[in-house]
Amino acid sequence: MSTPKRFLTRMVIFLVAVALSAALLFPTLRTAFMTSPILNGMIIAVLLLGIVYIFRQVLMLGPEAAWIDSFRRGGNTTAVQRQPRLLNPVATLLTERQGRVSLSAISLRSLLDGVASRLDESRDLSRYLVGLLIFLGLLGTFWGLIQTIDAVGKVIANLSFSSGDLGTVFQELQANLESPLAGMGTAFSSSLFGLSGSLILGFLDLQAGQAQNRFYNELEDWLSSITRLGSAGPVSEGEASMPAYVQALLEQTADTIDRLQRTIERGEESRRSANNNLISLTEKMSVMTDQMRVEQSLMQKIAEGQLELRPVLARLADTSSFGSDEQTRAHIRNMELYLARLLEESSSGRNQAIEEIRSEIRLLARTIAAIAEESQR
């Protein structure tokens, strides 16, 4: 999507040219403005308001184009800070669909109509301001003409030739013509500012319309590229066209197939992740089995050692010579304590290993049950 910088550049250049012309004609324009400062000030205020509004309308197209570019590049709009305003229906429809985006011809027409109506509504105020400037200029014109006619009537009514001196009569006429001339100044100055303001806003509104039309055409080209046609092609002469409800049914069927395909893809991804989890669980179980075998062999060796030590301890207990030695008895008691502690540790290790095996078996059973439920769905 192209940005409206080119149209903004034209508008800025035009305003600079208008400002230079106004600066060159400033003494004349100042005199014309002072003939009716209230009405002319109102015209200039409307002109400035219209300039700001039209620039705002053109600048609003930048974020809209950025949103479209972000969606076309990444398929999502996470890089954009806010949702668009003109393309709100397009954003609502496209963000709800995941994966490959495809539109029907009816959806395309509906979206384009919505965007076109929003663009037309955004230009209503600028068109009204152009007409308002013309109205204010004509209002000042008629107001000045009314003042002129009233003043001319008073001058004619007050004109008297009774003195017989033509010089005095012309001096009175010259003094009384100031009011009609002031009315004519009001009429022409308001017409000048009103028509000039409408000319300026008209050019800016023209550039804004061109920017919006270009934005609309590029949007239409992009949406047309992701639109799916409802029929296979044109109908030959003599053949009946496809009924509307059949076309709608086919489009709904195609949308349902697309959703089913996305559901199957998500199920396949879930199945692959479950298989990967089962493989990792099997590997952990095999590692645990090897550890249990090593521990079992160690416990068997300990048990064999205990069996070998038992007759020796019995002979030591029966021998009175060893029993009379306190140091020997102390060693025997220490050995018995060590053997008892070793038996306790081996039993606790065996129980802990059994509990770990049971927990892993429970986890494996739950995983297999979840996979079975997903496959049934």
N, C-alpha and C positions, 0 to 999 in steps of 0.2 A: 504493500500500500504506500502510495506517495503522500508526502506531507504537504500541507497548504502553504509552504514557505513562499512559493512563487507568487501566489495571489496576495499574500501579506506584503511582499516587496512592492508589488504594483500599487497597493493601497497606500503604503507609506510614501512612495515617490509622488503619487498624486497629491497627498496632503502637504508634502513639502512644497510642491509647485503652487498649491493654493495659498500656503502661508507666505511664500515669496511675493506672489501677486498682491496679497493683502498688505504686505509691508510696503510695497512700492506705491500703492494707492491709499496709504493710511490717512493722509490729511483729508482727502475727499470722503473716504469711508467714515472718518470721525465726524465730519460735518453732517453727513447723511444720518449717522446714528443718533446724533444729538437732537435731530428734529422730532423724534419720538423714542426716547430712551427706554421706556417701559416695554412697549410692543417689540422694538428691535432687540432688547435684551432677552425677551421671552423667545424670540426666534433663534437667537444664538444659543440659548440654553438648550432648546430642543435639538438643535444641530449637534452640539457636543454630546448630548445623551445618545443620539442616534449613532454617532461615530463610535462611542465606547461600546454600545450594544452590538454593532456589526462586527467590530474587531473581536468581541467575545465569542460571537457565533462562529467565526472562522477559526479562532484558537481552540474551540471545543473539538474540532475535527482531528486535532493532533493526537489526544489520548485515545480516541476511537480507532484511528489507524494503528496506533501502537498496540492496542489490545488485539486487533486482528493479526498483526505480524507475530505477536507472542503466541497466539493460538496456532497459527500455521507452522511456526518453528517447532514448538514443543508439544503441541496437542493439548496444552493446558494453559491456564492464566495465572499461575502462582507468582510469576515475575512482575505482574501488574499490581499496583497498590490498591486500586479501586475498580469496581465494575463500571462498564460504560453506561452512558445515559441514552444516547440515540440508539445504540445497539443492544438495549436491555432485553428485548424478546429473543434476539439472536443468541446472546450470551446465556439466557435461561435455557434455551433449547439445546444448545451445543454442549454446555457443561454437564447436563444431565446424562448425556450419552458417553459411554466409555469405549475405548478402542477406536475402531475405524468409524468415522462419522459419515453418514449418508443421509441425504434428504430426498423426499419425494417432490414431484412437481407442484403439488398442492401446497406443501409446506414452504417451498421456495416462493411461490406467489404470495402467500400470506405474510412471510417475513419481509419481502420487498415492499409490499403495500404498507406494512406497519412502519418501516423505516422512512418511506416516502412521505407518509402522513406526518411523522415527527419532524422531518426536515421542512415541510411546508408550514407547519405550526410555528417553527422557530423563526420563519421569515415574515410572519404576519405583522409583528410589531414594527419591524424595519419598514415595511411597506406603508403601514399606518403613519409612521413618523414622516415619511416622504410626502404623503398627502397632507399631513398636518402642517408642514412648512408652507406648502402651497396655499392652504386655507388661511394661515396667519398672514401671508403676504397679501392675499386678496382682501382679507378682513381689514388690514391696514389701508389698502387702497381705497376701499369703499368708505372707511371711516374718514380718511383724508379728503375724499371727494365731498362727503357730507359737510365737513367743516368748510371746505372751499365754497360750496354753494351757499351755505348760510352766511359766510363772510361777504361774498359778492352781493348777496341780497341786501345786507346791511349797508354796504358801500353805496349801492345804487339808491337806497332809501335816504341815506344821509347826504347825497350829492345835491348841491343847490347852486343855481346860477343867478340868484337874486342880486348878488353884489355886482355882477357885470364884469368883474375882473377875472380874466381867464387864468392868469398866473396863480391867483389864490385858489381857484377851482382845481387846477392841476396839482398844487401842493397838497390839498386835502385828499385828492384822489390817490396820490402817491403814498400818503400816510396811512390811508385806509386799506391799501392793497397788501399790507404786511400780513394780515390775518389770512386772506385767501392764499397767499404764497406759502405761509406756514402749513396750511392744509394740504396744498399740493406737495410740499416737501414730505409730509407724513405719508401721503399716498405712494409717492415714487420710492421713498427710502424703504418702506415696508415691503413693497413689491421687489425691490432690488435684493434685500436680504432674504426674503422668503424664497424667491426663485433660485438665487445662488445656493442657498442651503439645500433646497430640493435637488439641485444639480449635483452637489457634492455627495449627498446621501444616496442619490440614484446610482452614481458610479460605484460607490462602495458596496451598495446592495447588489449591483450587477456582478462585482468580483466575488462577493460572498455566495451568490447563486451559482457561479461557475465552479467555485471550490466545492460546494455541496453536490453539484451534478457530477463532478469528476469523482468525488468520494462514492457517490451512489453507483456510478457505472463500474468502478473497480470492485465494490462490494458485490454487485450483481455478477460480475465475471467470476469472482472467487466462489460464490455460492453455486453458480452454475456448474463449476468444475466438480463439486461434490454432490451433485443432484443425480438421482436415479430416475430415468424415464419410466413412466407407467406402462407404456405399450411398446411393442416390438418395432414399430415403424409406421409409416403412413398407410392409410387404408386406400386400397385401389377403388376405382369407380365401380359402383354397383354393389359393393360390399357394405354391410352395416357396420357402423362404428361400435366399439366396445361400450357396453352400458357403464354408467358411472359407478353403480354399486359393485359391479364386477371388478372394475379397476381399483376401487377402494379396498375390496376384499383381497385382491392380489397384493396391493401395497402392504396391507396389514399382515398378510401371510409372510411376505418378505421380511418385514420388521420382526415378526415372531421367530422366523428362522435365524435371523441375525442374533437375536437375544439368546436363542437356544445354543447357537454356536459359541457365543461368549460364555454361557454357562458351562458348556462342555469343556471349553478351554480352561476355565477356572477349576473345574473338577479334576481335569488332567493334571494341572499344577498341584492341586492338593494331594492327588494320588502319588505324584512323584516325590513330594516332600514327605509323605507318610512312608514311602518305600525307603527313602534316604534315612528317615528316623529308625525304621526297622533294621536297616543294615548297620547303622551305628550302634543300635541296642544289641544286635547279635554279636558285633565285635566286642562290646563291653562284656557281654555274657561269656564269651570265649576266654577273654582275659581273666575274668573272675573265676572261671572254671579251672584255668591253669593255676591260679593262686590257691584255690581250694585244694587242688591235688598236691601242691607243694606243702601246704599246711598239714594235709592229711598224712603225707609221708613223714613229716617232722613229728607229728603227734604219735605216729606208729613207732618211730624210733625211740621217742621218750617213753612210751609204754613198755617197749622191749627192755629199755634200760632199767625201768622200775622193776620189771620182773626179774632181771638179773641181780638187782641189788637186794631184793626181798630175802632170798636165802642167806646172803651174807649178813644182813642185819639180824636175821634169826640166830645164826651161829654166834654173832657177837653178843646178843642178849643172853644166850644160854651159857656162854663162857664166863665163869666166875672171876677169872683173873682179869678179864677186861672190865667186868662190872665193878671191881674194887678200885679201878683207876678213875678218879674224878675227871681228869682231862679227857679221857676216852669217852666217858658218858656225856660230857659236854659236847664233844664233836658229834656224837650220835644224835643228841637232841637237835643240834643245829642242822644236821642232815635231814632229820625228820621234818623239821620246820620248812626247810628249803623244798623238800619233796611235796609237802602239803601245799605250799604256795604255788609250786609248779603245776600241781594238779588243778588247783583253783583257776590259775591263769589259762590253762589249756581248755578247761570246761567253759570258762567265760568267752574265750576266743571262738570256741566251737559254736556257742549259742549266738554270738554276734554275727558270725559268718552265716549261720542258718537264717537269722532275721534279715540280713542283707539279701540273701537269695530269695526269701519270700517276698520282700518289697519289690525286687526287680521282676519277679514272676507276676505280681499284681499289676505293675506298670505295663508289662508286655501284654497281659490279658486285656486291660483297658484299651490299649492302643489298637489291638486286633479287633475289639468290639466296635470302636469308633470307625475303623476302616470299613468294617462290614456294614454299619449303618449308612455311611456315605455311599457305598456301592449300591445298596438297596434303593436309596433315594434317586 
